[in-house]
Amino acid sequence: MERRTIGATALDVGAIGLGCMPMSWAYSRSEQRGDRSLRTVHAALDAGVSLLDTADMYGPFTNELLVGRVLKERRSEAFVSTKCGLLVGDQHVVANGRPGYVRRACDASLRRLQTDVIDLYQLHRADPEVPVEETWGAMAELVSAGKVRALGLCAVGARAVRRGADLHEGTIRQLERIQQVFPVAAVEAELSVWSQEALARLLPWCAARGVGLLAAMPLGNGYLTGTLTPGGGFERDDPRARHPRFTAEMMAANQPIVAGLRRVAARHGAEVTPAQVALAWVLGLGRHVVPVPGAKRERWVVENARAAALRLTAEDLTEIAALPAPRGSWD
């Protein structure tokens, strides 16, 4: 698989990563099977996918334990990204950016991941009660201690800034502040064919400073794969069951986007899928961009990995650019 670098530190990763979150967090519990998830992570490494993206809050903790079981056998093949800064309660999630907590969280993640160093340690969310410079300074100390190789920041959630002029205005303000403390190697933000807000300011900000961008949800939470049926429904504990973009009405209204991806895929051969076209589009945004699709099954990670070899033509890109804007809100 093609190789890419994350940030000025030139951390080497495969062109496509694996978001491990769905294996133990957010999606239906009936789909969370440890043995299958282990096979999926191994299949990803076999396919040349080296970036494994997780977080201590996923589970909580069980996702890192899962990844750690793989790393115990194949650490040299993996680029490990995990996150800190969010605590999960029974019905709520709160931020904690206190320096002492950050240090303890890192040590705990290292134990769960069964490794002596984390390649990319990301701040999941800034704590509104703690200056972000203090949190980032504690994370920088982890680099000096040899526990972490590079630092990253997850973009502020859309709900927090919808009222602002720019979806990523808050994230860029945070980046400008923490960049004065210690270099930012990567930013993780939602970016896909139907969620292109990062193209306006965030992606150019990263490109101008040699900062990598990890494109989260590049398949639109599964919608851009073309495998979801409008009105098909989701299990009650699946967040998409309550998401306004996944109502039967909105899924039907957004079918022209999937149909366009299908047309592009068909020009490249019967084996090419809409999901691969969606990933190839993200890959084409720059050498510093790495899509990180989530997956729970072996067949999907193998299919996703093959997207790295797909080269979209000018005709393809023109057709994708002409697709209708998605309907529905992420809020």
C-alpha positions, 0 to 999 in steps of 0.5 A: 500500500502507498505510504503517507506521512503524518505531520512535520515529524514524518511519521510513516503510515499506510494511505488508509487507516482503521477506526477501531471505535465501532468494534466496542463503542457507539454502534449496536452491541449485538455487532460487538464481538471480540473474536471477530474484531480481533480477526478484523484488526489482523486482516487490516494489518495483513492488507497494509493498513498500519494506522489503528485509531482508538481512544480510552473512552471507547468501551470505555477502555475495552477498545484499547484492550482489544487493540493491545491483544493485536499489538502484543503480537504485531507491534512493529507493523502498526502505527498506534493512535489513541486519545485522552481527555474524555471521561464516560459516565452512565449517561454522560461524557465530560472533559478532563484536561488536568495535567495529572489526569493526562499523565495517568491516562497515558500510563493506563493506555500504554498498559492496555495497549501492551506497548511502551510508546504511543505513536500519536496521542490525541486530545479528544476534547479540550477541558473548558475548565483548564487552559488548553495550553496546560493540557497540551504542555502535559502531553508534550512532557509525555513526548519528552519522557519517550512515552509518546512520539507525536501529538494530535488534536480532535476537531471540536464537535459540530454541535459546539460551533454551528452558530459560528461563522465557520464550523472549524473556527473553534478548532483553529483557535485551539490549534493556534494556541497549542502550536505555540507550546508544542508542534501539532502533528495531526488533526482528526476531523470529519471529512467525506463526500457529504461532509466537506466543511473541513475543506474551507479552512481546516485542511488549508491550515494543516497543509500550510503547516505540514500538519496531517489530517486524519479524515474521520467518518470518510464513509458517512457512518456507513451511508456512502457505502451504499449498503444501507437501505432507507427505512431499513431501520437500526437497532435501538442502541445504534446512534444512527437510529436517533440521527436526523440524517438517518431517518428513512426520509433523509436517507431516501433524499440523499440517495442521489449521492450514493447513486453518483458514487455508484456511477463513478465506481462502474466506470472503474470496473465491476469490482469497484464499490461506492465506498472505495470511490468515497475513500479515493476522493478523500485520498485525492485531497492531499498527501497529508490526508489519511482517511480513517474509516471504521469497520467491524468485519474483515471483508470491509477492511480489505475492501477499504484498503484496496481503495488506495490503488484507485485513481479517480479521473478528472471526469470522476471528480467533476461528477462528484463535485456536481452531486447535490448537497446532502440533506439533513443535519448532523446536529 
